[in-house]
Amino acid sequence: MRFAIRGLLLFAVIAASIFSAAQARPFPGPDLQQIYQRLLPQIEKIPAFDHHAHPGYADDPDVDAMAAPPNASEALRTRDDNPELAAAAKALFGYPYTDLSPDHAKWLLNKKTELKKQLAGPAYFNSILDKINIESSVANRAMMPDYLDPKRFPWVFFADSFMWPFNNEHETARNPDEGVFIPLQEKMLHRWMQQESVNKLPASFADYLKFISQVLEDNSKRGGIAMKFEVAYFRPTTFSDPTRAQAESIYQHSITSGVPDEKDYRTFQDYIFRYLIEEGGRLRLPVHIHTAIGIGDYFNLSQSNIMNLESVLRDPRYASTTFVMIHGGYPLEREAIWLAAMKNVYLDSSFGELAQYPSAFKETLKMWLETFPDKITFGTDCFPYNQVLGAEESYWLGAQSSRSALAAALAEMVSENEITEARALELAHAYLHDTAVKLYGGRVH
């Protein structure tokens, strides 16, 4: 009897020990820092796939399909006086100063000019990727230049302009930001027309749709791996579901009268948006959508709420279209991750790692990793802000912030018994590289 009791007690102790080891706990233990120090060097060695960036020189007008309005407000970390940018310059170029005062910045500008001469053509930006261990970086650009290597900078082109083909005087007058943005959409549409040798808007709506499809097909053949929408900058992201007959009637009326009223224009745009994403499914061309806060003082966050897109993302008609929610809906990233329950919806974390310091960005990544870790991807959102603070420095800042925040998030998950260290490294590889690469089915590396 005593042996039986001892056996039961021993079994209970072992069972309790196993349960305790497997049970997640609400706080990290004293081993947190040691786990972080073990994970970070391994994470830094992972060659990354940057899912969202705007690489290029500051004087290149094709870096984006739009431009920042003058004197737009900037969050603290994205301002020119952020000392981390001097650290970036030091890491990339051996910058000898701790600030970017005008006198000191001349050194950096001269250094970049010298390196661009030494590393002609694509070699300069390839060298930047090498220094920060980025294997490939998706280039969100109006057009691709010859100084970016297409093997390392896959192209994502912009599709918004197809929704603004008519007289846009009312759109442009809405606020000062639109006075900058809308003319650039008109310019982009004219470039697509020139590309397809179309001199004026087609006389019929059917031919306009054929023109749109031809641009998508040709851009895909030219190396485009996805189409991108910045539509949240121009109008609310709530999309009705009009019929083709409604859109056709508005088109035929507007190419003659020239100025549709706002209600009709929105109806027409709703149809074109849905047509574009349906074509994305047909052509196996993923759809990237800006889903976060934006530049300019008149960006309407409530009208661009990522949840406005739920009715589109959960529409069975678009099940064959792959969606990437660029910037992960920030600052609504907690709501956004549940859209990734859809098998064809992914989140990109770019900009979140720039707008937030690593201590805050870590919380976003941890929450995402604990929910749908196989649906999140890394991005830097690099951009050439000016001649001194270029894409190079923002590349470095985005990569460093993401890797350190990722290591911190995973270290907490390990310390809290949520995952093992081996699993943590699997998740790191997925976030930094594997998930995005799989998404494109072999078209990128």
C-alpha positions as semicolon CSV with decimal commas, in nm:
position;residue;x (nm);y (nm);z (nm)
1;M;0,000;0,000;0,000
2;R;0,289;0,233;0,093
3;F;0,453;0,164;-0,244
4;A;0,129;0,245;-0,426
5;I;0,094;0,573;-0,240
6;R;0,457;0,664;-0,309
7;G;0,404;0,582;-0,674
8;L;0,101;0,804;-0,696
9;L;0,283;1,089;-0,521
10;L;0,580;1,054;-0,756
11;F;0,347;1,055;-1,057
12;A;0,174;1,367;-0,923
13;V;0,508;1,545;-0,876
14;I;0,623;1,455;-1,228
15;A;0,288;1,554;-1,379
16;A;0,293;1,886;-1,192
17;S;0,648;1,950;-1,312
18;I;0,554;1,882;-1,675
19;F;0,244;2,099;-1,649
20;S;0,443;2,379;-1,487
21;A;0,705;2,368;-1,764
22;A;0,442;2,381;-2,035
23;Q;0,214;2,637;-1,877
24;A;0,263;2,988;-2,011
25;R;0,312;3,248;-1,741
26;P;0,213;3,615;-1,744
27;F;0,556;3,763;-1,672
28;P;0,906;3,690;-1,803
29;G;1,153;3,536;-1,560
30;P;1,502;3,644;-1,452
31;D;1,643;3,467;-1,760
32;L;1,495;3,728;-2,000
33;Q;1,812;3,926;-2,065
34;Q;2,020;3,612;-2,120
35;I;1,767;3,477;-2,370
36;Y;1,763;3,812;-2,552
37;Q;2,143;3,817;-2,569
38;R;2,142;3,465;-2,716
39;L;1,871;3,537;-2,973
40;L;1,982;3,878;-3,103
41;P;2,312;3,769;-3,267
42;Q;2,136;3,480;-3,440
43;I;1,855;3,706;-3,561
44;E;2,107;3,959;-3,693
45;K;2,257;3,682;-3,910
46;I;1,929;3,606;-4,089
47;P;1,931;3,754;-4,445
48;A;1,610;3,957;-4,459
49;F;1,349;4,012;-4,728
50;D;1,235;4,372;-4,694
51;H;0,869;4,365;-4,798
52;H;0,819;4,741;-4,826
53;A;1,067;5,019;-4,912
54;H;1,113;5,327;-5,130
55;P;1,479;5,301;-5,235
56;G;1,636;5,573;-5,443
57;Y;1,817;5,903;-5,443
58;A;1,659;6,217;-5,300
59;D;1,652;6,389;-5,640
60;D;1,474;6,097;-5,809
61;P;1,108;6,194;-5,870
62;D;1,008;5,830;-5,930
63;V;1,079;5,715;-5,575
64;D;0,704;5,737;-5,510
65;A;0,390;5,814;-5,707
66;M;0,327;6,107;-5,473
67;A;0,520;6,352;-5,256
68;A;0,500;6,492;-4,906
69;P;0,322;6,826;-4,866
70;P;0,550;7,109;-4,750
71;N;0,594;7,152;-4,373
72;A;0,405;6,834;-4,287
73;S;0,414;6,733;-3,920
74;E;0,655;6,456;-3,824
75;A;0,648;6,224;-3,521
76;L;0,945;6,258;-3,284
77;R;1,152;5,964;-3,404
78;T;1,117;6,049;-3,773
79;R;1,248;6,404;-3,737
80;D;1,584;6,512;-3,874
81;D;1,731;6,565;-3,528
82;N;1,694;6,202;-3,418
83;P;2,046;6,110;-3,293
84;E;1,993;5,752;-3,414
85;L;2,037;5,883;-3,769
86;A;2,392;5,986;-3,684
87;A;2,447;5,634;-3,552
88;A;2,317;5,502;-3,885
89;A;2,561;5,721;-4,076
90;K;2,844;5,599;-3,855
91;A;2,756;5,234;-3,911
92;L;2,717;5,271;-4,288
93;F;2,979;5,530;-4,377
94;G;3,212;5,570;-4,079
95;Y;3,060;5,909;-3,992
96;P;3,291;6,067;-3,730
97;Y;3,036;6,292;-3,554
98;T;2,750;6,240;-3,309
99;D;2,513;6,493;-3,464
100;L;2,398;6,600;-3,810
101;S;2,455;6,972;-3,784
102;P;2,489;7,145;-4,123
103;D;2,869;7,164;-4,101
104;H;2,904;6,799;-4,003
105;A;2,645;6,686;-4,256
106;K;2,871;6,812;-4,535
107;W;3,111;6,530;-4,449
108;L;2,834;6,273;-4,495
109;L;2,715;6,425;-4,822
110;N;3,070;6,425;-4,963
111;K;3,124;6,066;-4,847
112;K;2,810;5,947;-5,025
113;T;2,904;6,134;-5,342
114;E;3,246;5,971;-5,338
115;L;3,104;5,622;-5,287
116;K;2,849;5,664;-5,565
117;K;3,136;5,739;-5,804
118;Q;3,332;5,437;-5,683
119;L;3,030;5,206;-5,687
120;A;2,869;5,291;-6,018
121;G;2,526;5,173;-6,127
122;P;2,352;4,917;-5,905
123;A;2,661;4,848;-5,693
124;Y;2,599;5,140;-5,454
125;F;2,256;5,034;-5,326
126;N;2,354;4,667;-5,339
127;S;2,634;4,755;-5,097
128;I;2,386;4,921;-4,861
129;L;2,175;4,604;-4,852
130;D;2,487;4,398;-4,787
131;K;2,585;4,615;-4,490
132;I;2,248;4,568;-4,319
133;N;2,206;4,202;-4,422
134;I;1,904;4,250;-4,646
135;E;1,889;3,997;-4,926
136;S;1,617;4,171;-5,130
137;S;1,414;4,488;-5,083
138;V;1,078;4,547;-5,250
139;A;1,090;4,880;-5,434
140;N;0,761;5,070;-5,416
141;R;0,827;5,315;-5,696
142;A;0,654;5,492;-5,981
143;M;0,917;5,356;-6,220
144;M;1,238;5,161;-6,177
145;P;1,577;5,330;-6,242
146;D;1,888;5,170;-6,388
147;Y;2,080;5,223;-6,062
148;L;1,872;4,959;-5,877
149;D;1,947;4,592;-5,939
150;P;1,615;4,423;-6,034
151;K;1,743;4,096;-5,890
152;R;1,763;4,252;-5,545
153;F;1,496;4,521;-5,576
154;P;1,170;4,364;-5,702
155;W;0,925;4,627;-5,822
156;V;0,580;4,710;-5,683
157;F;0,396;4,962;-5,902
158;F;0,113;5,201;-5,814
159;A;-0,247;5,147;-5,929
160;D;-0,441;5,435;-5,769
161;S;-0,430;5,662;-6,072
162;F;-0,680;5,448;-6,267
163;M;-0,946;5,574;-6,025
164;W;-0,889;5,942;-6,112
165;P;-0,920;5,969;-6,493
166;F;-1,158;6,268;-6,511
167;N;-1,143;6,639;-6,438
168;N;-1,022;6,654;-6,076
169;E;-1,066;7,021;-5,991
170;H;-1,304;6,941;-5,705
171;E;-1,074;6,669;-5,574
172;T;-0,770;6,896;-5,582
173;A;-0,949;7,179;-5,402
174;R;-1,057;6,966;-5,106
175;N;-0,752;7,061;-4,893
176;P;-0,386;7,164;-4,941
177;D;-0,263;6,804;-4,925
178;E;-0,488;6,697;-5,212
179;G;-0,358;6,995;-5,407
180;V;-0,023;6,810;-5,403
181;F;-0,143;6,450;-5,424
182;I;-0,410;6,451;-5,697
183;P;-0,199;6,616;-5,972
184;L;0,059;6,344;-5,914
185;Q;-0,208;6,080;-5,973
186;E;-0,298;6,253;-6,299
187;K;0,069;6,245;-6,394
188;M;0,090;5,873;-6,313
189;L;-0,214;5,793;-6,526
190;H;-0,065;5,982;-6,820
191;R;0,255;5,781;-6,784
192;W;0,059;5,456;-6,802
193;M;-0,119;5,590;-7,109
194;Q;0,214;5,675;-7,272
195;Q;0,342;5,329;-7,187
196;E;0,049;5,173;-7,376
197;S;0,049;5,434;-7,658
198;V;-0,293;5,562;-7,555
199;N;-0,329;5,930;-7,649
200;K;-0,660;6,000;-7,474
201;L;-0,914;5,825;-7,256
202;P;-1,083;5,543;-7,452
203;A;-1,425;5,628;-7,589
204;S;-1,589;5,325;-7,428
205;F;-1,578;5,196;-7,071
206;A;-1,497;4,847;-7,197
207;D;-1,185;4,981;-7,366
208;Y;-1,085;5,169;-7,050
209;L;-1,100;4,842;-6,856
210;K;-0,893;4,674;-7,128
211;F;-0,637;4,953;-7,097
212;I;-0,615;4,897;-6,720
213;S;-0,568;4,523;-6,766
214;Q;-0,302;4,579;-7,031
215;V;-0,100;4,799;-6,795
216;L;-0,118;4,535;-6,521
217;E;-0,012;4,260;-6,760
218;D;0,273;4,463;-6,908
219;N;0,400;4,574;-6,568
220;S;0,400;4,214;-6,452
221;K;0,608;4,118;-6,756
222;R;0,846;4,405;-6,680
223;G;0,917;4,262;-6,337
224;G;0,633;4,400;-6,124
225;I;0,554;4,156;-5,843
226;A;0,251;4,339;-5,700
227;M;0,031;4,647;-5,738
228;K;0,012;4,909;-5,464
229;F;-0,272;5,134;-5,346
230;E;-0,222;5,457;-5,152
231;V;-0,593;5,531;-5,183
232;A;-0,626;5,616;-4,813
233;Y;-0,450;5,945;-4,887
234;F;-0,716;6,054;-5,135
235;R;-1,055;5,932;-5,010
236;P;-1,225;5,708;-4,751
237;T;-1,141;5,338;-4,773
238;T;-1,502;5,228;-4,751
239;F;-1,591;5,077;-5,088
240;S;-1,945;5,018;-5,205
241;D;-2,024;4,746;-5,457
242;P;-2,166;4,918;-5,767
243;T;-2,262;4,738;-6,084
244;R;-2,068;4,763;-6,407
245;A;-2,364;4,943;-6,561
246;Q;-2,344;5,215;-6,295
247;A;-1,970;5,265;-6,349
248;E;-2,011;5,263;-6,726
249;S;-2,283;5,529;-6,713
250;I;-2,063;5,756;-6,501
251;Y;-1,765;5,699;-6,732
252;Q;-1,958;5,783;-7,047
253;H;-2,104;6,095;-6,890
254;S;-1,776;6,214;-6,737
255;I;-1,552;6,186;-7,043
256;T;-1,785;6,431;-7,215
257;S;-1,890;6,662;-6,929
258;G;-1,554;6,626;-6,756
259;V;-1,649;6,697;-6,394
260;P;-1,840;6,422;-6,209
261;D;-1,993;6,512;-5,874
262;E;-1,833;6,357;-5,566
263;K;-2,096;6,087;-5,519
264;D;-2,068;5,964;-5,878
265;Y;-1,689;5,982;-5,870
266;R;-1,680;5,767;-5,554
267;T;-1,913;5,514;-5,715
268;F;-1,692;5,495;-6,023
269;Q;-1,378;5,460;-5,806
270;D;-1,539;5,184;-5,601
271;Y;-1,599;4,981;-5,916
272;I;-1,246;5,041;-6,051
273;F;-1,089;4,944;-5,717
274;R;-1,280;4,617;-5,713
275;Y;-1,196;4,555;-6,079
276;L;-0,826;4,602;-6,004
277;I;-0,818;4,362;-5,712
278;E;-1,014;4,104;-5,911
279;E;-0,756;4,138;-6,189
280;G;-0,489;4,088;-5,925
281;G;-0,636;3,746;-5,856
282;R;-0,656;3,659;-6,225
283;L;-0,296;3,763;-6,290
284;R;-0,159;3,624;-5,962
285;L;-0,050;3,978;-5,883
286;P;-0,072;4,049;-5,507
287;V;-0,240;4,369;-5,392
288;H;-0,059;4,595;-5,144
289;I;-0,273;4,852;-4,960
290;H;-0,154;5,139;-4,741
291;T;-0,341;5,086;-4,412
292;A;-0,182;5,318;-4,157
293;I;-0,150;5,684;-4,071
294;G;-0,007;5,897;-4,348
295;I;0,194;6,207;-4,422
296;G;0,033;6,548;-4,442
297;D;-0,179;6,742;-4,197
298;Y;-0,513;6,648;-4,356
299;F;-0,479;6,270;-4,362
300;N;-0,808;6,138;-4,220
301;L;-0,730;5,843;-3,997
302;S;-1,092;5,760;-3,914
303;Q;-1,184;5,745;-4,284
304;S;-0,880;5,529;-4,363
305;N;-0,930;5,284;-4,075
306;I;-0,803;4,943;-4,184
307;M;-1,127;4,782;-4,067
308;N;-1,307;4,968;-4,345
309;L;-1,150;4,711;-4,578
310;E;-1,295;4,409;-4,400
311;S;-1,590;4,376;-4,635
312;V;-1,348;4,359;-4,930
313;L;-1,096;4,125;-4,770
314;R;-1,366;3,881;-4,660
315;D;-1,546;3,885;-4,994
316;P;-1,539;3,531;-5,144
317;R;-1,508;3,682;-5,493
318;Y;-1,151;3,784;-5,411
319;A;-1,036;3,459;-5,252
320;S;-0,774;3,415;-5,526
321;T;-0,628;3,762;-5,465
322;T;-0,342;3,791;-5,216
323;F;-0,363;4,104;-5,001
324;V;-0,076;4,264;-4,807
325;M;-0,184;4,522;-4,551
326;I;0,112;4,760;-4,572
327;H;0,214;4,911;-4,234
328;G;-0,016;4,663;-4,056
329;G;-0,295;4,910;-3,992
330;Y;-0,086;5,115;-3,744
331;P;-0,198;5,240;-3,494
332;L;-0,479;4,982;-3,515
333;E;-0,244;4,686;-3,535
334;R;-0,437;4,487;-3,271
335;E;-0,751;4,490;-3,484
336;A;-0,553;4,439;-3,804
337;I;-0,398;4,106;-3,706
338;W;-0,742;3,943;-3,699
339;L;-0,789;4,024;-4,066
340;A;-0,497;3,787;-4,123
341;A;-0,730;3,503;-4,024
342;M;-0,819;3,511;-4,394
343;K;-0,584;3,276;-4,576
344;N;-0,508;3,535;-4,845
345;V;-0,436;3,830;-4,612
346;Y;-0,091;3,923;-4,478
347;L;0,045;4,211;-4,271
348;D;0,362;4,408;-4,331
349;S;0,517;4,579;-4,027
350;S;0,698;4,863;-4,205
351;F;0,673;5,216;-4,061
352;G;0,564;5,080;-3,723
353;E;0,931;5,022;-3,644
354;L;1,013;5,382;-3,743
355;A;0,722;5,561;-3,577
356;Q;0,780;5,365;-3,254
357;Y;1,095;5,297;-3,059
358;P;1,189;4,929;-3,020
359;S;1,040;4,911;-2,670
360;A;0,694;4,989;-2,813
361;F;0,735;4,808;-3,144
362;K;0,828;4,494;-2,950
363;E;0,474;4,486;-2,810
364;T;0,323;4,496;-3,159
365;L;0,543;4,212;-3,281
366;K;0,478;4,002;-2,973
367;M;0,103;4,037;-3,008
368;W;0,123;3,945;-3,377
369;L;0,357;3,651;-3,312
370;E;0,117;3,520;-3,049
371;T;-0,178;3,538;-3,291
372;F;-0,090;3,463;-3,656
373;P;0,291;3,438;-3,673
374;D;0,276;3,286;-4,021
375;K;0,100;3,593;-4,167
376;I;0,337;3,878;-4,072
377;T;0,629;4,016;-4,273
378;F;0,919;4,256;-4,221
379;G;0,963;4,590;-4,397
380;T;1,180;4,898;-4,347
381;D;0,973;5,166;-4,526
382;C;1,302;5,334;-4,614
383;F;1,272;5,665;-4,798
384;P;1,518;5,930;-4,921
385;Y;1,400;6,225;-4,713
386;N;1,673;6,458;-4,840
387;Q;2,031;6,458;-4,965
388;V;2,175;6,398;-4,619
389;L;1,910;6,178;-4,458
390;G;1,862;5,932;-4,737
391;A;1,718;5,590;-4,795
392;E;2,047;5,453;-4,663
393;E;1,998;5,579;-4,307
394;S;1,630;5,487;-4,292
395;Y;1,719;5,138;-4,421
396;W;1,958;5,097;-4,130
397;L;1,715;5,236;-3,872
398;G;1,429;5,014;-3,992
399;A;1,642;4,701;-3,997
400;Q;1,807;4,763;-3,660
401;S;1,481;4,851;-3,489
402;S;1,300;4,548;-3,629
403;R;1,571;4,299;-3,537
404;S;1,613;4,429;-3,181
405;A;1,237;4,448;-3,121
406;L;1,193;4,099;-3,269
407;A;1,462;3,956;-3,041
408;A;1,301;4,123;-2,740
409;A;0,953;3,998;-2,827
410;L;1,072;3,642;-2,884
411;A;1,284;3,647;-2,566
412;E;0,976;3,737;-2,363
413;M;0,779;3,459;-2,528
414;V;1,053;3,206;-2,447
415;S;1,091;3,328;-2,089
416;E;0,715;3,312;-2,040
417;N;0,708;2,948;-2,156
418;E;0,510;3,025;-2,470
419;I;0,769;2,883;-2,711
420;T;1,114;2,726;-2,712
421;E;1,425;2,904;-2,833
422;A;1,434;2,677;-3,136
423;R;1,078;2,777;-3,222
424;A;1,168;3,143;-3,164
425;L;1,433;3,123;-3,436
426;E;1,188;2,955;-3,673
427;L;0,947;3,244;-3,620
428;A;1,229;3,494;-3,672
429;H;1,320;3,337;-4,008
430;A;0,953;3,341;-4,111
431;Y;0,899;3,707;-4,021
432;L;1,226;3,837;-4,164
433;H;1,230;3,630;-4,482
434;D;1,039;3,309;-4,545
435;T;0,674;3,416;-4,524
436;A;0,705;3,698;-4,777
437;V;0,915;3,492;-5,017
438;K;0,661;3,207;-5,014
439;L;0,384;3,459;-5,077
440;Y;0,526;3,531;-5,425
441;G;0,559;3,168;-5,528
442;G;0,919;3,173;-5,648
443;R;0,911;3,515;-5,820
444;V;1,146;3,661;-5,555
445;H;1,433;3,529;-5,346
